[in-house]
Amino acid sequence: MGLLRDRGFRSLFLADAISQVGAQVSLLALPLVAVIVLRASNFEAGLLNACETLAFLLVGLPAGAWVDRMRKRRVLIVSDLARAALLASVPIAWALGGLTVTQLCLVALATGVFTVFFDIAYQSYLPHLVGPEHLVEGNAKLEGVRATSQIVGPTLAGFVIQLITAPYALALNAVSFAGSALFVSRIAAIEERPERRPDRHLGREILDGLRFVFGNRLLRAIALCISTYNLMSAARTAMLVVLLARDLGLPAGTIGVFYSIASVGALVGALTARRIAARIGQGPAIWIPIAVCVPLQFVVPLAQRGWLLWVAAVAYLGIWACVSVNNITQVSFRQGLTPPALLGRMNATMRFLVWGTLPIGAFLGGVLGQAIGARATLWIAAAAGVIPLIPLLASPLRTTRELPTASVEQDLH
């Protein structure tokens, strides 16, 4: 049980479990509403995918400074309730006959804004809730929730979409976010309101976060790696659903099973990340998974009806396992390295850098998909997969088994 014996962490765990399953429904339902229900073009599908993450580019940096000024628990609750209301508008508009691709993009963008605040507050609240000595366990358990939801969610979403159509399936996600807010509200560990400094300045606080990340060579290497990986991953994600749904003509249930198989990898990564880091060292546990991803990415574009579809799903499984190990290791390192007063701004800066490339990648995927087709775009994304490995191999992460923490005075500049 470990941390699950703690009521506060258990409430966060349950809130995360509910919202993650609902989120998996929307991840499949939103693009299927656009591609199948509204007959969106490849470019519009890429644009919708870009809108889902554009908020990290638009408000990612100031959000960190704002979160550092507020109680994190309250930010989590408000963000959940706002996302529930936004997603509920889609089935309402569909029932009234007024749903458009424009509305889907606006809902995706606004939901993304509240996701920015939720994610930054969530990663900044965890150290307060469990303490620095339990960060790896806490991140691993929450990553396990995400991985399990990614296994169950797509299959559930696929068949729910087939049963009640994609717009109404989004209503389930709205309910899940409301349930998540309920569980977060039960957490008793309410942190003190951050001290209001008379000389505080938003721009200066944002610069503090940027200086902290770019001034540390390990954080800088991680940011460059994940930002370039997410760039090509977003292009792949935008066109993979187009390939499966339109080019191959697969039903929603089959697409859900494809993603569920791939998502098993995230659970494998969550269950093994601590052991892998203990065996090969923390630094290698960050760069070796990215290296293993490189050949696997060339298998995904081979997807065809029949056995090749499931070979691509297994390759995708391997990619998700590697990304999960990398994610748990480097996020735990970042949280342990950063002083509490800077956690929000560090997380915001990293999110801005590594998630800010997602809308750009999705937009490029849509443009390429419109010009040369979905499958060709997947091949280009696979070929670019070697780029994220370069900054990691050029940094001390290549050989560093034990990464520093905030309590260790070490010059890394």
Contacts in CASP RR format, 6 or more apart in sequence:
PFRMAT RR
TARGET T0000
AUTHOR 0000-0000-0000
METHOD contacts of the structure
MODEL  1
MGLLRDRGFRSLFLADAISQVGAQVSLLALPLVAVIVLRASNFEAGLLNA
CETLAFLLVGLPAGAWVDRMRKRRVLIVSDLARAALLASVPIAWALGGLT
VTQLCLVALATGVFTVFFDIAYQSYLPHLVGPEHLVEGNAKLEGVRATSQ
IVGPTLAGFVIQLITAPYALALNAVSFAGSALFVSRIAAIEERPERRPDR
HLGREILDGLRFVFGNRLLRAIALCISTYNLMSAARTAMLVVLLARDLGL
PAGTIGVFYSIASVGALVGALTARRIAARIGQGPAIWIPIAVCVPLQFVV
PLAQRGWLLWVAAVAYLGIWACVSVNNITQVSFRQGLTPPALLGRMNATM
RFLVWGTLPIGAFLGGVLGQAIGARATLWIAAAAGVIPLIPLLASPLRTT
RELPTASVEQDLH
2 137 0 8 1.000
3 9 0 8 1.000
3 10 0 8 1.000
3 13 0 8 1.000
3 130 0 8 1.000
3 134 0 8 1.000
3 137 0 8 1.000
3 138 0 8 1.000
3 141 0 8 1.000
4 10 0 8 1.000
4 13 0 8 1.000
4 141 0 8 1.000
6 130 0 8 1.000
7 187 0 8 1.000
7 188 0 8 1.000
8 129 0 8 1.000
8 186 0 8 1.000
8 187 0 8 1.000
8 188 0 8 1.000
8 189 0 8 1.000
9 129 0 8 1.000
9 130 0 8 1.000
9 138 0 8 1.000
11 183 0 8 1.000
11 184 0 8 1.000
11 186 0 8 1.000
11 187 0 8 1.000
12 125 0 8 1.000
12 126 0 8 1.000
12 129 0 8 1.000
12 142 0 8 1.000
12 183 0 8 1.000
12 184 0 8 1.000
12 187 0 8 1.000
13 141 0 8 1.000
13 142 0 8 1.000
13 145 0 8 1.000
14 183 0 8 1.000
15 76 0 8 1.000
15 80 0 8 1.000
15 179 0 8 1.000
15 180 0 8 1.000
15 181 0 8 1.000
15 182 0 8 1.000
15 183 0 8 1.000
15 184 0 8 1.000
16 142 0 8 1.000
16 145 0 8 1.000
16 146 0 8 1.000
16 180 0 8 1.000
17 145 0 8 1.000
17 148 0 8 1.000
17 149 0 8 1.000
18 176 0 8 1.000
18 179 0 8 1.000
18 180 0 8 1.000
18 183 0 8 1.000
19 80 0 8 1.000
19 176 0 8 1.000
19 177 0 8 1.000
19 179 0 8 1.000
19 180 0 8 1.000
20 145 0 8 1.000
20 146 0 8 1.000
20 149 0 8 1.000
20 150 0 8 1.000
21 149 0 8 1.000
21 152 0 8 1.000
21 153 0 8 1.000
21 156 0 8 1.000
21 176 0 8 1.000
22 149 0 8 1.000
22 153 0 8 1.000
22 172 0 8 1.000
22 173 0 8 1.000
22 176 0 8 1.000
22 177 0 8 1.000
23 149 0 8 1.000
23 173 0 8 1.000
23 176 0 8 1.000
24 149 0 8 1.000
24 150 0 8 1.000
24 152 0 8 1.000
24 153 0 8 1.000
24 154 0 8 1.000
24 156 0 8 1.000
24 157 0 8 1.000
25 153 0 8 1.000
25 156 0 8 1.000
25 157 0 8 1.000
25 160 0 8 1.000
25 169 0 8 1.000
25 170 0 8 1.000
25 172 0 8 1.000
25 173 0 8 1.000
25 176 0 8 1.000
26 87 0 8 1.000
26 170 0 8 1.000
26 173 0 8 1.000
27 154 0 8 1.000
27 157 0 8 1.000
28 154 0 8 1.000
28 157 0 8 1.000
28 158 0 8 1.000
28 161 0 8 1.000
28 241 0 8 1.000
28 252 0 8 1.000
28 255 0 8 1.000
28 256 0 8 1.000
28 259 0 8 1.000
29 157 0 8 1.000
29 161 0 8 1.000
29 166 0 8 1.000
29 167 0 8 1.000
29 169 0 8 1.000
29 170 0 8 1.000
29 173 0 8 1.000
30 48 0 8 1.000
30 52 0 8 1.000
30 104 0 8 1.000
30 108 0 8 1.000
30 166 0 8 1.000
30 170 0 8 1.000
31 45 0 8 1.000
31 48 0 8 1.000
31 49 0 8 1.000
31 241 0 8 1.000
31 245 0 8 1.000
32 161 0 8 1.000
32 166 0 8 1.000
32 241 0 8 1.000
32 245 0 8 1.000
32 252 0 8 1.000
32 255 0 8 1.000
33 90 0 8 1.000
33 94 0 8 1.000
33 99 0 8 1.000
33 104 0 8 1.000
33 166 0 8 1.000
33 167 0 8 1.000
33 170 0 8 1.000
34 40 0 8 1.000
34 44 0 8 1.000
34 45 0 8 1.000
34 48 0 8 1.000
34 101 0 8 1.000
34 104 0 8 1.000
35 45 0 8 1.000
35 241 0 8 1.000
35 242 0 8 1.000
35 245 0 8 1.000
35 246 0 8 1.000
36 166 0 8 1.000
36 245 0 8 1.000
36 252 0 8 1.000
37 94 0 8 1.000
37 99 0 8 1.000
37 165 0 8 1.000
37 166 0 8 1.000
37 167 0 8 1.000
38 99 0 8 1.000
38 100 0 8 1.000
38 101 0 8 1.000
38 104 0 8 1.000
40 48 0 8 1.000
40 101 0 8 1.000
41 370 0 8 1.000
42 239 0 8 1.000
42 242 0 8 1.000
42 366 0 8 1.000
42 369 0 8 1.000
42 370 0 8 1.000
42 373 0 8 1.000
42 374 0 8 1.000
43 366 0 8 1.000
43 367 0 8 1.000
43 369 0 8 1.000
43 370 0 8 1.000
44 101 0 8 1.000
45 238 0 8 1.000
45 239 0 8 1.000
45 241 0 8 1.000
45 242 0 8 1.000
45 366 0 8 1.000
46 238 0 8 1.000
46 239 0 8 1.000
46 362 0 8 1.000
46 363 0 8 1.000
46 365 0 8 1.000
46 366 0 8 1.000
47 105 0 8 1.000
47 362 0 8 1.000
47 363 0 8 1.000
47 366 0 8 1.000
48 101 0 8 1.000
48 104 0 8 1.000
48 105 0 8 1.000
48 108 0 8 1.000
49 234 0 8 1.000
49 237 0 8 1.000
49 238 0 8 1.000
49 359 0 8 1.000
49 362 0 8 1.000
49 366 0 8 1.000
50 234 0 8 1.000
50 238 0 8 1.000
50 358 0 8 1.000
50 359 0 8 1.000
50 360 0 8 1.000
50 361 0 8 1.000
50 362 0 8 1.000
50 363 0 8 1.000
51 104 0 8 1.000
51 105 0 8 1.000
51 106 0 8 1.000
51 108 0 8 1.000
51 109 0 8 1.000
51 359 0 8 1.000
52 108 0 8 1.000
52 109 0 8 1.000
52 111 0 8 1.000
52 112 0 8 1.000
52 358 0 8 1.000
52 359 0 8 1.000
52 362 0 8 1.000
53 112 0 8 1.000
53 234 0 8 1.000
53 355 0 8 1.000
53 356 0 8 1.000
53 358 0 8 1.000
53 359 0 8 1.000
53 362 0 8 1.000
54 109 0 8 1.000
54 112 0 8 1.000
54 359 0 8 1.000
55 109 0 8 1.000
55 112 0 8 1.000
55 113 0 8 1.000
55 115 0 8 1.000
55 116 0 8 1.000
56 112 0 8 1.000
56 116 0 8 1.000
56 351 0 8 1.000
56 352 0 8 1.000
56 355 0 8 1.000
56 356 0 8 1.000
56 358 0 8 1.000
56 359 0 8 1.000
57 352 0 8 1.000
57 355 0 8 1.000
57 356 0 8 1.000
57 359 0 8 1.000
57 360 0 8 1.000
58 113 0 8 1.000
59 113 0 8 1.000
59 116 0 8 1.000
60 116 0 8 1.000
60 120 0 8 1.000
60 348 0 8 1.000
60 351 0 8 1.000
60 352 0 8 1.000
60 356 0 8 1.000
61 206 0 8 1.000
61 210 0 8 1.000
61 348 0 8 1.000
61 349 0 8 1.000
61 352 0 8 1.000
62 202 0 8 1.000
62 206 0 8 1.000
62 348 0 8 1.000
63 116 0 8 1.000
63 117 0 8 1.000
63 120 0 8 1.000
63 348 0 8 1.000
64 120 0 8 1.000
64 206 0 8 1.000
64 344 0 8 1.000
64 345 0 8 1.000
64 347 0 8 1.000
64 348 0 8 1.000
64 349 0 8 1.000
65 202 0 8 1.000
65 203 0 8 1.000
65 205 0 8 1.000
65 206 0 8 1.000
65 344 0 8 1.000
65 345 0 8 1.000
65 348 0 8 1.000
66 117 0 8 1.000
66 202 0 8 1.000
67 75 0 8 1.000
67 117 0 8 1.000
67 120 0 8 1.000
67 121 0 8 1.000
67 124 0 8 1.000
67 344 0 8 1.000
67 348 0 8 1.000
68 124 0 8 1.000
68 194 0 8 1.000
68 205 0 8 1.000
68 341 0 8 1.000
68 342 0 8 1.000
68 343 0 8 1.000
68 344 0 8 1.000
68 345 0 8 1.000
69 194 0 8 1.000
69 196 0 8 1.000
69 200 0 8 1.000
70 121 0 8 1.000
70 193 0 8 1.000
70 194 0 8 1.000
71 190 0 8 1.000
71 191 0 8 1.000
71 193 0 8 1.000
71 194 0 8 1.000
72 121 0 8 1.000
72 122 0 8 1.000
72 124 0 8 1.000
72 125 0 8 1.000
72 128 0 8 1.000
72 191 0 8 1.000
73 121 0 8 1.000
73 125 0 8 1.000
73 184 0 8 1.000
73 187 0 8 1.000
73 189 0 8 1.000
73 190 0 8 1.000
73 191 0 8 1.000
75 117 0 8 1.000
75 118 0 8 1.000
75 121 0 8 1.000
76 118 0 8 1.000
76 121 0 8 1.000
76 122 0 8 1.000
76 125 0 8 1.000
76 181 0 8 1.000
76 184 0 8 1.000
77 181 0 8 1.000
77 184 0 8 1.000
77 185 0 8 1.000
78 114 0 8 1.000
78 117 0 8 1.000
79 114 0 8 1.000
79 115 0 8 1.000
79 117 0 8 1.000
79 118 0 8 1.000
79 121 0 8 1.000
80 118 0 8 1.000
80 177 0 8 1.000
80 178 0 8 1.000
80 179 0 8 1.000
80 180 0 8 1.000
80 181 0 8 1.000
80 184 0 8 1.000
81 177 0 8 1.000
81 178 0 8 1.000
81 181 0 8 1.000
82 110 0 8 1.000
82 114 0 8 1.000
83 111 0 8 1.000
83 112 0 8 1.000
83 114 0 8 1.000
83 115 0 8 1.000
83 118 0 8 1.000
83 174 0 8 1.000
83 177 0 8 1.000
84 174 0 8 1.000
84 175 0 8 1.000
84 176 0 8 1.000
84 177 0 8 1.000
84 178 0 8 1.000
84 181 0 8 1.000
85 174 0 8 1.000
86 107 0 8 1.000
86 110 0 8 1.000
86 111 0 8 1.000
86 114 0 8 1.000
87 107 0 8 1.000
87 111 0 8 1.000
87 170 0 8 1.000
87 171 0 8 1.000
87 173 0 8 1.000
87 174 0 8 1.000
87 177 0 8 1.000
88 170 0 8 1.000
88 171 0 8 1.000
88 174 0 8 1.000
89 103 0 8 1.000
89 107 0 8 1.000
90 99 0 8 1.000
90 103 0 8 1.000
90 104 0 8 1.000
90 107 0 8 1.000
90 167 0 8 1.000
90 170 0 8 1.000
91 167 0 8 1.000
91 168 0 8 1.000
91 170 0 8 1.000
91 171 0 8 1.000
93 99 0 8 1.000
93 100 0 8 1.000
93 103 0 8 1.000
93 167 0 8 1.000
94 165 0 8 1.000
94 167 0 8 1.000
94 168 0 8 1.000
95 167 0 8 1.000
99 167 0 8 1.000
116 351 0 8 1.000
119 347 0 8 1.000
119 351 0 8 1.000
120 344 0 8 1.000
120 347 0 8 1.000
120 348 0 8 1.000
120 351 0 8 1.000
121 344 0 8 1.000
123 331 0 8 1.000
123 335 0 8 1.000
123 343 0 8 1.000
123 344 0 8 1.000
123 347 0 8 1.000
124 343 0 8 1.000
124 344 0 8 1.000
124 347 0 8 1.000
125 191 0 8 1.000
126 135 0 8 1.000
126 138 0 8 1.000
126 139 0 8 1.000
126 142 0 8 1.000
126 335 0 8 1.000
127 135 0 8 1.000
127 335 0 8 1.000
127 336 0 8 1.000
127 340 0 8 1.000
127 343 0 8 1.000
128 189 0 8 1.000
128 191 0 8 1.000
128 340 0 8 1.000
129 187 0 8 1.000
129 189 0 8 1.000
130 137 0 8 1.000
130 138 0 8 1.000
132 335 0 8 1.000
132 336 0 8 1.000
132 405 0 8 1.000
132 406 0 8 1.000
135 332 0 8 1.000
135 335 0 8 1.000
135 336 0 8 1.000
136 273 0 8 1.000
136 274 0 8 1.000
136 277 0 8 1.000
136 328 0 8 1.000
136 332 0 8 1.000
137 274 0 8 1.000
139 328 0 8 1.000
139 331 0 8 1.000
139 332 0 8 1.000
139 335 0 8 1.000
140 270 0 8 1.000
140 271 0 8 1.000
140 273 0 8 1.000
140 274 0 8 1.000
140 328 0 8 1.000
143 266 0 8 1.000
143 269 0 8 1.000
143 270 0 8 1.000
143 273 0 8 1.000
143 324 0 8 1.000
143 327 0 8 1.000
143 328 0 8 1.000
144 266 0 8 1.000
144 267 0 8 1.000
144 270 0 8 1.000
144 271 0 8 1.000
146 266 0 8 1.000
146 270 0 8 1.000
147 263 0 8 1.000
147 264 0 8 1.000
147 265 0 8 1.000
147 266 0 8 1.000
147 267 0 8 1.000
147 268 0 8 1.000
147 269 0 8 1.000
147 270 0 8 1.000
147 320 0 8 1.000
147 324 0 8 1.000
148 267 0 8 1.000
150 259 0 8 1.000
150 260 0 8 1.000
150 263 0 8 1.000
150 266 0 8 1.000
150 267 0 8 1.000
150 320 0 8 1.000
151 260 0 8 1.000
151 263 0 8 1.000
151 264 0 8 1.000
151 266 0 8 1.000
151 267 0 8 1.000
152 260 0 8 1.000
153 256 0 8 1.000
153 260 0 8 1.000
153 263 0 8 1.000
154 255 0 8 1.000
154 256 0 8 1.000
154 257 0 8 1.000
154 258 0 8 1.000
154 259 0 8 1.000
154 260 0 8 1.000
154 263 0 8 1.000
155 253 0 8 1.000
155 256 0 8 1.000
155 257 0 8 1.000
155 259 0 8 1.000
155 260 0 8 1.000
157 169 0 8 1.000
157 252 0 8 1.000
157 256 0 8 1.000
158 169 0 8 1.000
158 252 0 8 1.000
158 253 0 8 1.000
158 255 0 8 1.000
158 256 0 8 1.000
159 252 0 8 1.000
159 253 0 8 1.000
160 169 0 8 1.000
160 172 0 8 1.000
161 169 0 8 1.000
161 252 0 8 1.000
161 253 0 8 1.000
162 251 0 8 1.000
162 252 0 8 1.000
162 253 0 8 1.000
166 252 0 8 1.000
194 341 0 8 1.000
205 345 0 8 1.000
206 345 0 8 1.000
208 342 0 8 1.000
208 345 0 8 1.000
209 342 0 8 1.000
209 345 0 8 1.000
209 346 0 8 1.000
209 348 0 8 1.000
209 349 0 8 1.000
210 349 0 8 1.000
212 219 0 8 1.000
212 338 0 8 1.000
212 342 0 8 1.000
212 345 0 8 1.000
212 346 0 8 1.000
212 349 0 8 1.000
213 219 0 8 1.000
213 220 0 8 1.000
213 223 0 8 1.000
213 346 0 8 1.000
213 349 0 8 1.000
213 350 0 8 1.000
213 353 0 8 1.000
214 220 0 8 1.000
214 223 0 8 1.000
215 412 0 8 1.000
215 413 0 8 1.000
216 337 0 8 1.000
216 412 0 8 1.000
216 413 0 8 1.000
217 395 0 8 1.000
217 396 0 8 1.000
217 412 0 8 1.000
217 413 0 8 1.000
218 333 0 8 1.000
218 337 0 8 1.000
218 395 0 8 1.000
218 396 0 8 1.000
218 397 0 8 1.000
218 400 0 8 1.000
218 403 0 8 1.000
218 404 0 8 1.000
218 412 0 8 1.000
219 334 0 8 1.000
219 337 0 8 1.000
219 346 0 8 1.000
219 350 0 8 1.000
220 391 0 8 1.000
220 395 0 8 1.000
221 391 0 8 1.000
221 392 0 8 1.000
221 394 0 8 1.000
221 395 0 8 1.000
221 397 0 8 1.000
222 286 0 8 1.000
222 330 0 8 1.000
222 334 0 8 1.000
222 350 0 8 1.000
222 392 0 8 1.000
222 397 0 8 1.000
223 349 0 8 1.000
223 350 0 8 1.000
223 353 0 8 1.000
223 354 0 8 1.000
224 388 0 8 1.000
224 391 0 8 1.000
225 287 0 8 1.000
225 290 0 8 1.000
225 388 0 8 1.000
225 389 0 8 1.000
225 391 0 8 1.000
225 392 0 8 1.000
226 330 0 8 1.000
226 350 0 8 1.000
226 353 0 8 1.000
226 354 0 8 1.000
226 388 0 8 1.000
227 353 0 8 1.000
227 354 0 8 1.000
227 356 0 8 1.000
227 357 0 8 1.000
228 357 0 8 1.000
228 384 0 8 1.000
228 387 0 8 1.000
228 388 0 8 1.000
228 391 0 8 1.000
229 290 0 8 1.000
229 293 0 8 1.000
229 323 0 8 1.000
229 385 0 8 1.000
229 388 0 8 1.000
230 354 0 8 1.000
230 355 0 8 1.000
230 356 0 8 1.000
230 357 0 8 1.000
230 358 0 8 1.000
230 361 0 8 1.000
231 357 0 8 1.000
231 358 0 8 1.000
231 360 0 8 1.000
231 361 0 8 1.000
231 364 0 8 1.000
231 384 0 8 1.000
232 361 0 8 1.000
232 381 0 8 1.000
232 382 0 8 1.000
232 384 0 8 1.000
232 385 0 8 1.000
232 387 0 8 1.000
232 388 0 8 1.000
233 358 0 8 1.000
233 381 0 8 1.000
234 357 0 8 1.000
234 358 0 8 1.000
234 359 0 8 1.000
234 360 0 8 1.000
234 361 0 8 1.000
234 362 0 8 1.000
234 365 0 8 1.000
235 361 0 8 1.000
235 362 0 8 1.000
235 364 0 8 1.000
235 365 0 8 1.000
235 366 0 8 1.000
235 368 0 8 1.000
235 377 0 8 1.000
235 380 0 8 1.000
235 381 0 8 1.000
236 297 0 8 1.000
236 300 0 8 1.000
236 377 0 8 1.000
236 378 0 8 1.000
236 381 0 8 1.000
236 382 0 8 1.000
237 362 0 8 1.000
238 361 0 8 1.000
238 362 0 8 1.000
238 365 0 8 1.000
238 366 0 8 1.000
239 365 0 8 1.000
239 366 0 8 1.000
239 368 0 8 1.000
239 369 0 8 1.000
239 373 0 8 1.000
239 374 0 8 1.000
239 375 0 8 1.000
239 377 0 8 1.000
239 378 0 8 1.000
239 381 0 8 1.000
240 300 0 8 1.000
240 374 0 8 1.000
240 378 0 8 1.000
241 255 0 8 1.000
242 369 0 8 1.000
242 374 0 8 1.000
243 303 0 8 1.000
243 374 0 8 1.000
243 375 0 8 1.000
243 378 0 8 1.000
244 250 0 8 1.000
244 254 0 8 1.000
244 255 0 8 1.000
244 258 0 8 1.000
244 303 0 8 1.000
245 252 0 8 1.000
245 255 0 8 1.000
246 374 0 8 1.000
247 374 0 8 1.000
247 375 0 8 1.000
248 303 0 8 1.000
248 304 0 8 1.000
248 305 0 8 1.000
248 309 0 8 1.000
250 258 0 8 1.000
250 305 0 8 1.000
250 309 0 8 1.000
258 309 0 8 1.000
258 310 0 8 1.000
258 312 0 8 1.000
258 313 0 8 1.000
258 316 0 8 1.000
261 310 0 8 1.000
261 313 0 8 1.000
261 314 0 8 1.000
261 316 0 8 1.000
261 317 0 8 1.000
262 313 0 8 1.000
262 316 0 8 1.000
262 317 0 8 1.000
262 318 0 8 1.000
262 319 0 8 1.000
262 320 0 8 1.000
263 317 0 8 1.000
263 320 0 8 1.000
264 317 0 8 1.000
264 320 0 8 1.000
265 317 0 8 1.000
265 318 0 8 1.000
265 320 0 8 1.000
265 321 0 8 1.000
265 324 0 8 1.000
266 320 0 8 1.000
266 321 0 8 1.000
266 323 0 8 1.000
266 324 0 8 1.000
267 324 0 8 1.000
268 317 0 8 1.000
268 318 0 8 1.000
268 321 0 8 1.000
268 324 0 8 1.000
269 276 0 8 1.000
269 320 0 8 1.000
269 321 0 8 1.000
269 322 0 8 1.000
269 324 0 8 1.000
269 325 0 8 1.000
269 328 0 8 1.000
270 324 0 8 1.000
270 328 0 8 1.000
272 321 0 8 1.000
272 325 0 8 1.000
273 285 0 8 1.000
273 324 0 8 1.000
273 325 0 8 1.000
273 328 0 8 1.000
273 329 0 8 1.000
274 328 0 8 1.000
276 285 0 8 1.000
276 325 0 8 1.000
276 329 0 8 1.000
277 283 0 8 1.000
277 285 0 8 1.000
277 325 0 8 1.000
277 329 0 8 1.000
280 288 0 8 1.000
280 401 0 8 1.000
281 400 0 8 1.000
281 401 0 8 1.000
281 402 0 8 1.000
282 329 0 8 1.000
282 333 0 8 1.000
282 400 0 8 1.000
282 401 0 8 1.000
282 402 0 8 1.000
282 403 0 8 1.000
283 329 0 8 1.000
283 397 0 8 1.000
283 398 0 8 1.000
283 399 0 8 1.000
283 400 0 8 1.000
283 401 0 8 1.000
283 403 0 8 1.000
284 397 0 8 1.000
284 398 0 8 1.000
284 399 0 8 1.000
284 401 0 8 1.000
285 325 0 8 1.000
285 326 0 8 1.000
285 329 0 8 1.000
286 326 0 8 1.000
286 329 0 8 1.000
286 330 0 8 1.000
286 333 0 8 1.000
286 392 0 8 1.000
286 397 0 8 1.000
287 389 0 8 1.000
287 392 0 8 1.000
287 393 0 8 1.000
287 397 0 8 1.000
287 398 0 8 1.000
289 321 0 8 1.000
289 322 0 8 1.000
289 323 0 8 1.000
289 325 0 8 1.000
289 326 0 8 1.000
290 322 0 8 1.000
290 326 0 8 1.000
290 388 0 8 1.000
290 389 0 8 1.000
290 392 0 8 1.000
291 389 0 8 1.000
292 318 0 8 1.000
292 322 0 8 1.000
293 318 0 8 1.000
293 319 0 8 1.000
293 322 0 8 1.000
293 323 0 8 1.000
293 385 0 8 1.000
294 385 0 8 1.000
294 386 0 8 1.000
294 389 0 8 1.000
296 315 0 8 1.000
296 316 0 8 1.000
296 318 0 8 1.000
296 319 0 8 1.000
296 322 0 8 1.000
297 315 0 8 1.000
297 319 0 8 1.000
297 381 0 8 1.000
297 382 0 8 1.000
297 385 0 8 1.000
298 379 0 8 1.000
298 382 0 8 1.000
298 383 0 8 1.000
299 311 0 8 1.000
299 312 0 8 1.000
299 315 0 8 1.000
300 312 0 8 1.000
300 315 0 8 1.000
300 316 0 8 1.000
300 319 0 8 1.000
300 378 0 8 1.000
300 382 0 8 1.000
301 312 0 8 1.000
301 375 0 8 1.000
301 378 0 8 1.000
301 379 0 8 1.000
301 382 0 8 1.000
302 308 0 8 1.000
302 311 0 8 1.000
302 312 0 8 1.000
303 309 0 8 1.000
303 311 0 8 1.000
303 312 0 8 1.000
303 313 0 8 1.000
333 403 0 8 1.000
334 346 0 8 1.000
334 347 0 8 1.000
334 350 0 8 1.000
335 343 0 8 1.000
336 405 0 8 1.000
336 406 0 8 1.000
337 403 0 8 1.000
337 404 0 8 1.000
337 405 0 8 1.000
337 406 0 8 1.000
338 346 0 8 1.000
338 406 0 8 1.000
339 406 0 8 1.000
365 377 0 8 1.000
365 381 0 8 1.000
366 377 0 8 1.000
368 376 0 8 1.000
368 377 0 8 1.000
368 380 0 8 1.000
369 376 0 8 1.000
369 377 0 8 1.000
392 398 0 8 1.000
404 410 0 8 1.000
404 412 0 8 1.000
END
